[in-house]
Amino acid sequence: MSTVKSMNPATGLVNKEIELLTDAQALEVCKSVKDAFLNWKNISLDARLSCIKRLADVLRSNKAEYAKYATLEMGRVLKDAEIEIERCAALCDMYVQNAKDWLKDEPVHTEYRKSVISIDPIGVVLALMPWNFPYSQVFRCAIPSMVVGNTVVLRHSSNVPMCALAIEDAFRKAGFPENTFRAVITERKAVTKMIKSKYIDGVSFTGSTDAGRNIAKVAASSIKKCVLELGGSNPFIVLKDADIALAAEQAVATRMPSCGQSCSASKRFIVMNDVADEFERLVIEHVKALKVGNPEESSTNIGPLANMQQATTIEYQVKDAIERGAKIEIGGKRHGTTGCYYEPTVITGVKKNMKVMKEEVFGPVIPIIRVRNEESAIKLANDTEFGLGGSVWTSDLARGEDLARRIVAGVVCVNRGASSDNRLPFGGVKKSGIGREFSRYGMLEFANIRTVVIA
């Protein structure tokens, strides 16, 4: 019997050992979910939305239990994990409130007697999800897909099998028809077989760019729709007329969620020379105030990284910056003697050729680079293979919007970090991905947008 060990990154201890499904068993689950699709797509939209409404209630009533699993498995600070569960419930609420309008037939004026665009499900969506936001990443795929009438198979990261089973439990408690949502705990090699099988009709993947490239190849070989939410290295541009106190506060707030392990986090801090000294000073003050510690304690701001590999990679990236002339203002090393902790870190004197600027840094590191003018800032912001998000900080909102529109990314904000919002489409360009999540646009990714013409 093969198993996977759920590990606690704060202690290095095993939470639980969970039996893995064989490849054949995983395919059998996919078959059962495909069979369930035939019923789910034909029940009324009202019936589907009733299930989703009950799911929001289940999430809220079991919030403490579900959040604890995220803390135990990937080190998410408990209070933040509870907020994540609340956000999943709010996502359910949003689709319950808006789905009827978003899915109704759209008439189109033509010379024909009748021309209509209708939205239909495509089948079974395989959700290949990461550990960094173990609940919200799943729900942002599953809920819009299931509203349309698709069913879902979840193959979660091997870091968070307890979270995967908790999500399946939530769907069961909410009274969804049997096998409309299932979680499979498998070895990685089973994924290719599932994608290629006749039971899977679409694939949603969130993770690294390299892994996404491989998933897309497998999906393309079977001509199956694929949505990819991949890496990011979001620029955070501070103009000289910005509210520097606010910008510094939000620099830390938008960099540190999930211990900096977020694709959509601000990662490259591009600051005008005129205000760089003040910005750096205030950022360092905010970082000093962060408490690193036990993620189960309410006073903790920063928990452990998800695993030792994450810590090792960050050490390598920070070391590269030091060797190339950057300065560590605070942090820059492991924290404590047990667990996968890394100190919140601020790096100044950063140059564009350093790894902290060229690569995605998946941890609590704030690299600050100075520029002379706005044109240099925009050029540097776009000098990346990623294009997930970005932000501009300024008191001139019209100028800020003009500069925001010149950043090549899927989500760009003025005086706000480029994080996702349930109500707005989210996704990237370039090597940050394909497709959109959230809002009506996320709901249409795994849909047959059917044209019906009556001549």
C-alpha positions in Angstrom: 0.0 0.0 0.0 1.5 3.4 -1.1 0.8 6.4 1.2 1.5 10.1 1.3 2.6 11.8 4.5 0.9 15.0 5.5 3.7 17.0 7.1 3.6 20.0 9.5 6.2 22.5 8.2 6.2 24.3 11.6 7.4 21.2 13.5 8.6 18.8 10.8 6.3 16.2 12.3 3.8 13.9 10.4 0.2 15.0 10.7 -1.3 11.9 9.1 -0.4 9.2 6.6 -3.0 8.8 3.8 -3.4 6.0 1.4 -2.8 6.8 -2.3 -5.2 5.6 -5.0 -3.7 3.5 -7.7 -3.9 4.9 -11.2 -6.8 2.5 -12.0 -8.7 3.7 -8.9 -8.2 7.3 -9.9 -9.6 6.6 -13.3 -12.5 4.9 -11.8 -13.3 8.0 -9.8 -13.1 10.1 -13.0 -15.5 7.7 -14.6 -18.0 8.0 -11.7 -17.7 11.8 -11.9 -18.4 11.7 -15.7 -21.5 9.5 -15.0 -22.7 12.0 -12.4 -22.3 14.8 -15.0 -25.1 13.5 -17.1 -27.5 14.1 -14.2 -26.0 17.3 -12.8 -26.1 19.2 -16.1 -29.8 18.4 -16.5 -31.1 19.4 -13.1 -32.4 23.0 -12.9 -30.1 25.9 -12.3 -32.1 26.6 -9.2 -31.3 23.2 -7.8 -27.6 23.6 -8.5 -27.6 27.0 -6.9 -29.3 25.6 -3.8 -26.4 23.1 -3.4 -23.9 25.9 -3.7 -25.8 28.1 -1.2 -25.8 25.2 1.3 -22.0 24.8 0.6 -21.4 28.4 1.8 -23.2 27.5 5.0 -21.2 24.4 5.5 -17.9 26.3 5.0 -18.9 28.9 7.6 -20.1 26.4 10.2 -16.9 24.3 9.8 -14.5 27.2 9.3 -12.4 26.4 12.4 -11.9 22.8 11.5 -11.1 23.4 7.8 -8.7 26.3 8.5 -6.8 24.1 11.0 -5.9 21.7 8.3 -4.3 24.5 6.2 -2.3 25.5 9.2 -1.1 22.0 9.9 -0.3 21.1 6.3 1.3 24.2 4.8 1.8 26.6 7.7 -0.8 29.1 6.9 -1.4 31.4 9.9 -4.7 30.2 11.4 -6.4 33.5 11.4 -5.6 34.0 7.7 -6.8 30.4 6.9 -10.1 31.3 8.5 -10.4 34.4 6.3 -9.6 32.2 3.3 -12.6 29.9 4.2 -14.8 32.9 4.5 -13.7 34.1 1.1 -14.7 30.7 -0.4 -18.1 31.1 1.2 -18.4 34.6 -0.2 -17.5 33.2 -3.7 -20.4 30.8 -3.4 -22.7 33.7 -2.4 -21.6 35.7 -5.4 -22.5 33.0 -7.9 -25.8 32.2 -6.3 -26.7 35.9 -6.6 -25.5 36.4 -10.2 -25.6 33.1 -12.0 -29.1 33.4 -13.5 -28.2 36.7 -15.1 -24.9 35.5 -16.3 -26.2 32.3 -17.8 -29.4 33.5 -19.5 -29.6 33.2 -23.3 -28.2 36.2 -25.1 -30.2 37.3 -28.2 -28.3 38.7 -31.1 -30.0 40.9 -33.8 -29.4 39.3 -37.2 -31.4 38.9 -40.4 -32.6 35.5 -39.1 -35.8 34.8 -37.4 -33.9 34.1 -34.2 -30.2 34.1 -33.1 -29.2 33.2 -29.6 -26.0 32.5 -27.7 -26.5 29.9 -24.9 -24.1 28.6 -22.3 -23.8 24.9 -21.8 -21.4 22.7 -19.7 -18.6 20.7 -21.3 -18.3 17.8 -18.9 -15.7 16.9 -16.2 -13.1 19.5 -15.2 -9.9 18.2 -13.6 -8.7 20.7 -11.1 -4.9 20.4 -10.5 -4.4 22.7 -7.5 -1.5 24.1 -5.4 -0.8 24.1 -1.7 -0.3 27.9 -1.1 -4.1 28.7 -0.8 -5.4 25.2 -0.4 -9.1 26.2 -0.3 -9.6 29.3 -2.4 -7.6 28.0 -5.3 -9.9 25.0 -5.5 -13.2 26.9 -5.1 -12.3 29.6 -7.7 -12.2 26.7 -10.2 -14.9 24.4 -8.9 -17.8 26.7 -8.1 -18.1 28.6 -11.5 -17.5 25.3 -13.3 -20.3 23.6 -11.4 -22.7 26.5 -11.6 -22.6 26.0 -15.4 -23.3 22.3 -15.0 -19.9 20.7 -15.0 -18.7 18.2 -12.5 -15.2 18.3 -10.9 -12.3 16.0 -10.0 -9.8 17.5 -7.6 -6.2 16.3 -7.7 -4.6 18.5 -5.0 -1.0 19.1 -4.2 0.6 16.2 -2.2 1.4 18.8 0.5 -2.2 19.2 1.5 -4.1 15.9 1.3 -6.1 16.6 4.5 -7.3 19.9 2.9 -8.3 18.0 -0.2 -10.4 15.5 1.8 -11.9 18.3 3.8 -13.1 20.1 0.6 -14.7 16.8 -0.6 -16.3 16.5 2.9 -17.8 20.0 2.5 -19.5 19.2 -0.8 -20.9 16.0 0.7 -22.3 17.8 3.8 -23.9 20.4 1.5 -25.9 17.6 -0.2 -24.4 17.7 -3.7 -25.5 14.6 -5.7 -23.0 11.8 -5.3 -19.8 12.0 -7.3 -20.4 15.5 -8.6 -17.2 16.6 -6.8 -14.5 14.1 -5.9 -10.9 14.4 -4.6 -8.3 11.9 -5.6 -5.1 11.4 -3.6 -2.7 10.0 -6.2 0.9 10.0 -7.3 1.9 12.6 -9.8 2.2 10.2 -12.7 -1.6 9.5 -12.5 -2.3 13.0 -13.7 -1.3 12.4 -17.3 -3.5 9.3 -17.5 -6.4 11.2 -16.1 -6.0 14.1 -18.5 -5.8 11.7 -21.5 -8.7 9.6 -20.4 -12.2 9.9 -22.0 -13.6 11.0 -18.6 -11.9 14.4 -18.4 -13.1 17.2 -20.7 -11.1 20.2 -19.3 -8.1 21.0 -17.1 -7.5 23.8 -14.7 -4.0 24.1 -13.3 -2.4 26.5 -10.9 1.3 26.2 -10.2 4.7 26.8 -11.6 5.3 27.8 -15.2 7.3 24.7 -16.0 4.7 22.4 -14.6 2.0 24.3 -16.5 3.8 24.0 -19.7 3.8 20.2 -19.3 0.1 20.0 -18.3 -0.8 22.1 -21.4 1.1 19.8 -23.7 -0.8 16.8 -22.3 -4.1 18.5 -22.6 -3.3 19.8 -26.1 -2.5 16.3 -27.3 -6.1 15.3 -26.5 -7.6 18.7 -27.7 -8.9 19.6 -24.3 -9.4 23.1 -22.9 -6.8 24.2 -20.4 -6.8 27.1 -18.0 -3.4 27.9 -16.5 -2.7 30.3 -13.6 1.1 30.2 -13.3 3.9 32.2 -11.7 4.1 35.9 -11.2 6.6 38.7 -10.3 4.3 41.6 -9.8 5.9 45.1 -10.0 4.9 47.6 -7.3 5.8 51.0 -8.6 6.0 54.0 -6.2 5.9 57.4 -7.9 7.3 60.5 -6.2 3.9 61.9 -5.5 2.6 58.8 -3.8 1.4 58.6 -0.2 4.6 57.0 0.9 3.3 55.9 4.3 0.4 54.1 2.7 2.6 52.6 -0.1 5.1 51.3 2.5 2.3 49.8 4.6 0.7 48.1 1.6 4.1 46.9 0.2 4.4 44.7 3.3 0.7 43.8 3.4 0.7 42.7 -0.3 4.0 40.9 -0.1 3.6 38.8 3.0 0.3 36.8 2.6 0.9 33.1 3.1 4.5 33.9 4.1 5.0 35.5 0.7 4.0 32.3 -1.1 1.5 33.8 -3.4 1.6 34.1 -7.2 -0.3 37.4 -7.1 1.8 39.0 -4.3 3.8 42.2 -5.1 7.4 41.0 -5.7 9.5 43.7 -7.3 9.4 47.1 -5.6 10.3 49.8 -8.1 10.7 53.2 -6.3 11.5 56.7 -7.5 14.9 58.0 -6.3 13.2 61.1 -4.7 11.2 59.0 -2.2 13.2 55.8 -1.9 14.9 56.7 1.4 11.6 57.3 3.1 9.9 54.3 1.5 12.7 51.9 2.6 12.7 53.3 6.1 9.0 52.8 6.6 9.0 49.3 5.0 11.8 48.2 7.3 9.7 49.5 10.3 6.7 47.5 9.2 8.7 44.4 8.7 10.3 44.7 12.1 6.8 44.7 13.6 5.9 41.3 12.1 5.9 38.4 14.5 7.3 35.1 13.1 6.1 32.1 15.0 3.6 29.3 15.6 0.9 29.8 12.9 -1.8 28.6 15.4 -1.2 31.6 17.7 -3.4 34.7 17.0 -0.4 37.1 17.5 1.6 35.4 14.7 1.9 37.3 11.4 4.4 35.0 9.6 4.3 31.2 9.8 6.7 28.7 8.2 7.3 28.2 4.5 5.5 25.1 3.1 8.6 22.9 3.0 12.4 22.9 3.1 12.7 23.1 -0.6 11.0 26.6 -0.5 13.5 27.8 2.2 16.5 26.5 0.2 15.4 28.2 -3.0 14.9 31.5 -1.2 18.3 31.2 0.5 19.9 30.8 -3.0 18.1 33.8 -4.4 19.0 36.1 -1.5 22.6 34.9 -1.6 22.8 35.8 -5.3 21.6 39.3 -4.5 24.2 39.8 -1.7 27.0 38.5 -4.0 26.0 41.0 -6.6 26.1 43.9 -4.3 22.7 44.2 -2.6 22.3 44.9 1.1 20.2 43.0 3.6 18.4 45.6 5.7 16.6 43.1 7.9 16.2 39.3 7.8 18.0 37.4 5.2 18.3 34.0 7.0 16.4 31.1 8.5 14.5 31.6 11.6 14.7 29.3 14.6 16.1 25.8 14.8 13.0 23.7 13.8 10.5 24.0 11.0 10.7 25.7 7.6 10.9 29.3 8.8 12.6 32.2 6.9 12.8 35.7 8.3 10.9 38.5 6.6 13.6 40.2 4.6 14.2 43.6 3.0 16.9 44.0 0.4 18.1 47.4 -0.9 20.6 48.3 -3.6 18.9 45.8 -5.9 19.9 45.6 -9.6 17.8 44.2 -12.4 20.2 41.3 -13.2 19.7 39.8 -9.7 17.6 36.6 -9.2 15.3 38.4 -6.9 14.3 40.5 -9.9 14.5 38.0 -12.7 12.9 35.0 -11.0 9.7 34.5 -9.0 10.6 34.7 -5.3 8.1 32.6 -3.4 8.7 33.7 0.2 8.8 36.8 2.5 11.4 38.8 0.6 11.0 42.5 -0.4 13.6 43.6 -3.0 13.7 47.4 -3.6 15.2 48.9 -6.7 15.5 52.6 -7.4 14.7 54.3 -10.7 15.1 57.8 -12.0 11.8 58.4 -13.7 8.4 56.9 -14.7 9.6 55.7 -18.1 12.4 53.7 -16.4 9.9 52.3 -14.0 7.5 51.0 -16.7 10.4 49.6 -18.7 11.6 47.7 -15.7 8.1 46.6 -14.7 7.7 44.9 -18.2 11.2 43.5 -18.2 10.0 40.0 -17.1 8.7 36.8 -18.5 5.7 37.1 -16.2 2.5 39.1 -16.6 0.1 38.3 -13.8 -0.3 41.6 -12.0 1.1 45.0 -11.1 0.4 48.2 -9.2 1.1 51.9 -9.4 1.1 54.2 -6.3 0.5 57.9 -6.9 -1.8 60.8 -5.9 -2.4 61.6 -9.6 -5.1 59.0 -10.4 -5.3 59.9 -14.1 -1.6 59.6 -14.5 -1.7 56.4 -12.5 -4.3 54.8 -14.7 -2.3 55.8 -17.8 0.8 54.1 -16.5 -1.2 51.1 -15.3 -2.5 50.5 -18.8 1.1 50.3 -20.0 2.0 47.5 -17.7 1.7 44.2 -19.5 -0.3 42.0 -17.1 -3.7 40.6 -16.5 -4.5 42.7 -13.4 -3.1 46.2 -12.8 -4.3 48.4 -10.0 -3.7 52.0 -8.8 -3.1 52.5 -5.1 -4.1 48.8 -4.5 -2.1 45.6 -4.6 -2.9 43.4 -7.6 -4.6 40.6 -5.7 -7.6 38.7 -6.9 -11.2 39.8 -6.2 -14.2 37.4 -6.5 -16.1 40.0 -8.6 -13.4 40.6 -11.2 -11.7 38.4 -13.7 -8.2 37.3 -12.7 -5.4 35.7 -14.7 -2.2 36.4 -16.5 -0.4 36.9 -19.8 3.0 35.9 -21.1 4.3 33.0 -18.9 1.8 33.8 -16.1 -0.9 31.7 -17.8 -3.9 31.3 -20.0 -7.5 32.0 -19.2 -9.4 33.8 -16.4 -10.9 32.9 -13.0 -13.6 34.6 -11.0 -16.6 36.7 -12.2 -18.7 35.8 -15.2 -15.5 35.4 -17.3 -14.3 32.6 -15.1 -17.6 30.8 -15.4 -17.3 30.8 -19.2 -13.9 29.1 -19.4 -15.3 25.6 -19.2 -18.5 26.2 -21.2 -19.7 25.5 -24.6 -20.7 29.0 -25.9 -23.3 27.6 -28.3 -24.8 29.6 -31.1 -28.4 28.7 -32.0 -29.9 30.2 -35.3 -33.5 29.8 -36.4 -33.7 30.8 -40.1 
